[in-house]
Amino acid sequence: MPRIEDFDSKSPPFDQFKGLQPLGEDRRGHVSAETARHRLYVGTDKRTNTSALIKVTSRPGLTYQHNLENEIASLLTINQSIPDSPYFPFVREHGALRDGRVFLVSTFFPELPLATAIGNERVPGKTGVYLRIAMEVARALGQLHGLQIYHVDLNPMNILLRSGHGTPVIRIIDFESSYEAARHAAGVFYNPPNTAGYSAPEIPGQAPDARSDVFSLGVVLYTMLAGYEWTWEAEVWKCVAGDREIDPELRRILLSAVDPDPANRYQSMKAIHADLADHLEQIWPGRAADVAWERQPAARPTNS
């Protein structure tokens, strides 16, 4: 068995798992960096023979503790409110180790991050595929926003992706930055970590809402279209405005998503989904049905 330095794998609840091994933040099986907020492990539940993800804060401290406790609280609300959703992890167990570090045991999704499918430069001819991915992410976030929970730190690393019979299969993970209106508006501490360039510019100066995630989705879509190279140049809205390789109508949609002023953005995921669907129908007729806003949701994975 690989060396597990963060906890005693023979003590509860970790003794319930076999084959524990470190999982890097890229989910490729590499040990997480020393500076990471948390460490990831994957193991097989001895009772159910299903895989589980174990997240442990990398060191004691209130900041890391608050972040992971925030993720746990948001996921518990999601699990209770939309238990059949296939998009989000399911909490199996959570608690604190003897040294005060918080742990979370949840669904292990085998999909890889969207980031692993994006290069530095553009890949011509994949616009339709990218639109379908963005539309499916919008559907997932629409479910989330129905609970008045906002992800806040959506980026290509915490969107997991695979193709299921030609249809994008999406998972949304890493809820440490999430904002749950019922908790946080009532005074629960909120100081979210975020990813430069992807989190909306109004964060943390004002409470997040649906428009904050609209911004992040717009940046994710532009990253798929333009490659990571844009992140070295300027703010995303400036890059989009000056990008003449993108269809003018799609550029309009992107600009309405990544406007630095929330008042000028799409006000909901349903609104941006509708415009993306219209554009997809124009460039790729008949391919929007399986990522339509209203459709029968897929079943939750059996390893949850």
N, C-alpha and C positions, 0 to 999 in steps of 0.2 A: 504493500500500500504506500502511495506517495506520502511524504512527510507533511503532516498538518501542524503548522506552528501556531495557529490562531486559537485553537481550542482542543480540549481532550476529546478525541473522537470516540472514546469508550464511555463517555458520560452522557446522560440524557440532555437533550433529545437526539444528540448526534449518533448515539449508539443504535438508533433505529435504522441507520443507513449503512449500506455496504458500498465498497468501491469509491469512497470519497476521493475526489481529486480536485486540485485547483483549476479554476476556470478564469481566464483573463477577461478583461472588460470587452475585448473583441470576440469573446465566446469561442475562441479557437483552441483553448486548452493551455494557454500560457499563464504563468503566475502574474497576478496583478502587480502593478508598479508599487513601490514602497510609499509613494506619495498619494496613492488613491484613497478616497474617502472610505472605501470599504473593500473587503476581499470577497471573492466569489468562489463557491465550491459547488460541485454537482455530485450527486450520489443516488443510489437506488434504494428506495424504501423497501426494507425487508418484509414488511407486512403486505404491501400491494404490488411489489415488483415494478413500480413506476418510478420515473426519474423526478428528482426535486432539486431546486436551486436553493443554496444556503448563502445568505448575505450576512456578513459580520462586519461591524465597524472596525476600521483598521487599527484604531487605538482609542483608549478612553478619552472622553471629553464631551462637553455639553453640545458643541456645534454638531459633531458627527452624530451624537445621540439624538438631538432634535431632528436632524434631517431624516434619519432612518425611521424614527417614531412617526414622523409626518407621513412617510410613505406607507407605513403599516396602517395608520388610521384611514388614509384615503382609500387604500385597497380594501379594507374591511367594509367601508361604505359601499364601494363598487360591488364587491362580492355579495353583499346583502341585497342590494337594490337591483342589480342585473346579473343574477347568478349564472345565467346561461350564455352570457356574452363570451365569444371566443377570443376577444381582443386583448384581454387584460389578465395578469397573473392572479392566481387564487392563493390566498394565504392559508398555509397548513398549520404553522405554529409560529410563535414569536415570543420574545422575552429578553432577558438580560443575563449575561455571563457573570461569574463571581467578581470579575474585575470591573464590572459596570458597563462593558460594551454590549450594545444591542445586537440581536440577531433576528433574522427573518427567514423562515423556510416557506418557499412558495413554488408555484409551477415552474418547471424547467421547459422552456420552449426550445426546440432544436434548431429553429431558424437562425440564420446569421444576420448581423446588422445590415441595414441598407447601405451603410458606409462602405462595406466591403465590395459593393457592386458599382461604386462611383470612382472614377479616376480623376486625375488633375485636369484633363482636357475633355472637350465635348466628344460625344459619340453620335454622329449624325444618323438620322433614321429611327431613333428610339423615342421620339416625342410622344407617340401614342401610348407606348408602354409606360412612360413616366406619368402621363396624365392619368392613366388607370390606377397606378400606385397612389398618386396624390388623392384621387377621388375615394379610394378605399380607406386611406388614412383619415380623410374628412368624415367618412361615415363612422369610423371608430370614435373620433373626437366628438362627433355629434351625440353619441351615446353618453359620453363622459359629461358633456356640457348640460345634458338633460338632468344631471344630478347636481348641477352647479359646482362641478369640480373641473379645474383647469390644469393642464399638465405643466405649462409654463416653461419647460426646458426641452421641448421637442427638437430633436436634431437627428441626423442620420445614424447615430450610434444607438439610440433607444427606440428606433423603429426596426423591428425584425421583419424579414421578408423571405418568402419563397413563392414559387409558382405552383398553384394547385390546378392541374388540368387547364392551364392557360390563364387562370384567374389569379390575381395577386392575393396571397394569404398574408395578412398583416397582424403583428402583435405590437402592442405599445407597452414599454417597460420603463423602469426607473422613475418612480413617482416621488422622489425626495423633495423636489421643488414644487410639488403640486399645491394648489390653493383650493381648499374646500370652504365655500362661503359659510356654511353653517357653523364650522369650527372657528375659522380665522376671523370672520367678522365679529365674532363674540369675544375676541381678545386673545385667542391662542397665539403663542409666539410664532412669527413667520419671518424668516430671513433666508430666502431660497438661494442655493447655489445655482449658477446658470452658465450657459455656454456662449461665449462672446460671438456675436454675429447672428446667432439663432434665437436667443431670447429677445422678446420685444423691448424696445428702448425705454418704455415707460416703467419697466420693472427695475428695481423694487420701489420706485417713487410713488406708485399708486397700486391699488389692489388689482390683480389680474382679472380679466373676464374673457369671454369667447374671442374677442378681437386680439388678445395676446397670443393665443394659439393659432389664429388665422395668420398672424405675422410669421410665426415659426414655420407653419406649413408652406407659406409662400417662399420662404428662404430655402426650405428643403427641396421644393420643386425646382427652384432656380439652380440649386446645386446639382440636381440630377441633370438638368438641361445643359448647364454651362461647365460642369466639372468644378473641382475644388479651387481651380486657379483664381476664380473671382474673389475668393476670400483674402487674397494677397493685395488687392487693388484699392478698394474703397468700401463705403457703406453699401449695403445691398441695393437700396433704392436708387443710388447713383449708378451702380453697375447695370441694373435692369434698364433704367432710362436710356443709357447710352448703348445698349446692346442691339445692334442692327441685324444680328443673325437669327433673332427670334421673330416669329410671325407677329405682326403688329397687334392682332387681337389677343394673342397670348401674352404679349408684353403688357397690354392694358390690364389684363386679369392680374398679372403678377404685381404691377404697380399698385393696384387696388388692394392687394394683400399685404405688401411690405411698406406701405406708407408709414413714415415715422409718427404721424399723428393718428391715434386710434380712431378718431372721429371720421377719418377719410377712408378707413378700411372697410372690407366686407364686415357686416355686423354679426354674421353667424357662419357656421360651417355649411349649413344648408345652402346659403347664398353663393358661396364660392364653389361648392360642389355643382350647383346648377349651371354656372358659367363654364366650368371645366367640362361638364357633360355636353353642353352645346358646342363648344369648340372641338371636342373629340368627335362628335357626330359629323362635323364639317370636314375634318381631315381623315376620319377613319369610320365611315358609316357602319352602323350596326354593332359597334364594339363597346357601347356604353351600358348595355342592359345588365351585364353581370356585375357591374359596380354601381348600379342605380341606387339612389338614396333609399327608396322603398323596395325591399326585397326580403325574402325569408332568410334570417341570419343562419350562419353555419353553426353546427353543434360545438360545444366546448370540447377541447381536446381531452382524450381519455386519460392523459397523464396528469390532469389537474386534481 
